Amino acid sequence: MHLVYPAVLAALLFCTGIYGVLARRNAILVLMSVELMLNAVNLNLVAFDVWLSRTAEEKLHSGQALTLFTIAIAAAEIGIGLAIVLAVYRARGTSDIDKLRDTAEGHETDGPDGTDGPNGNHGPDDNGDDKDSGSDNGPQPPTAKKAEATA
């Protein structure tokens, strides 16, 4: 068997993984694309190990051993990655990468007019007034603001 066949297959798998990382917006699909790229590398490691062992007549299969380490590390990476994605999904309600730009708890993204919050607030205790007028609304307790931010 020629070395070209597994090398071309690995290149196609790797390019498919790169496309998946760049084009997908779902975090789970991005993790699957990264796994596809790692499997393409593993395929190359095994193919070149077989090719080098035939030419150099080595009995040490270092490419296959390195592939086993890569598979173990990839399994740990996927486990941690899925745990993070599930935790973010439970906290935010979405796994869309574009919507998860800001991961600070309780901090909202900039509004269309450049203010910090959806109501045009400039700070955490700012209720829209520039002076202390003692209005009926007054500053809300932090738990009420947090409930409004998640609603």
C-alpha positions, 0 to 999 in steps of 0.5 A, a space after each residue: 500500500 502506498 503512503 499517498 492514500 492515507 496521507 490524502 485521506 488525512 489531509 481531507 479529514 483535517 481540511 474538513 475539521 478546519 472548515 467545521 471549526 471556522 464555519 460552525 457556531 454550535 460549540 458541540 460541533 466545533 468540538 467534534 471538528 477538533 476531534 476530526 482534526 486530531 483523528 487526521 493527525 493520528 492517521 498520519 502518525 500511524 501511516 508514517 510509522 508503518 512506512 518508516 518501520 518498513 524502510 528502516 526495519 525498526 521494531 519500535 512503533 513510536 508513531 502508534 504509541 504516540 497515537 495512543 497518547 493522542 487518543 487518551 488526551 483527546 478523550 480527556 479534552 472532549 470530556 472537559 470540553 463537553 462539561 464546560 459546554 453543558 455548564 455554559 448552556 445551563 447558565 446561558 440557555 444557548 451553545 451558540 458561540 457568537 452569543 457567548 462572547 461575554 462570559 462574565 456573570 451578570 455582565 451584559 454586552 454593550 447596547 446599540 447606543 454604546 451603553 452598558 445595559 439594555 436600558 441605557 444604564 451606565 453603571 450597576 447602581 445607575 437608574 438613569 438619573 444623573 442626580 440624586 432626586 430621591 425618586 420612587 424607583 430608587 436603586 434596586 437591590 442586586 438580586 432584582 437587577 440580576 433577575 432582570 438581566 437573566 429574564 
